[in-house]
Amino acid sequence: MIQQANFNGLLDGVEFLIAVGSILGLLGLLIGIIFLVFGGSRMRKHMIGVIIFSLILITLCGGVDTGLKYFHIYR
């Protein structure tokens, strides 16, 4: 019984980390696109890396819907 409770706690923690990764990926994507459009040439090089990393993070975390549904950002 105790092991099952610990395992459920572990699964809740993993679900939370996946949701946070999804939200951070979405935030990084939005900030990357904004600074890519309005930033200088040096900042554009960095923002391309941020956009690529954000896309990888969103892909690994199961898409944007995972974080939005977990934190009830929209209904």
Stockholm file with secondary structure:
# STOCKHOLM 1.0

chainA/1-75         MIQQANFNGLLDGVEFLIAVGSILGLLGLLIGIIFLVFGGSRMRKHMIGVIIFSLILITLCGGVDTGLKYFHIYR
#=GR chainA/1-75 SS CHHHHHHHHHHHHHHHHHHHHHHHHHHHHHHHHHHHHHSCHHHHHHHHHHHHHHHHHHHHTTCHHHHHHHTTCCC
#=GC SS_cons        CHHHHHHHHHHHHHHHHHHHHHHHHHHHHHHHHHHHHHSCHHHHHHHHHHHHHHHHHHHHTTCHHHHHHHTTCCC
//
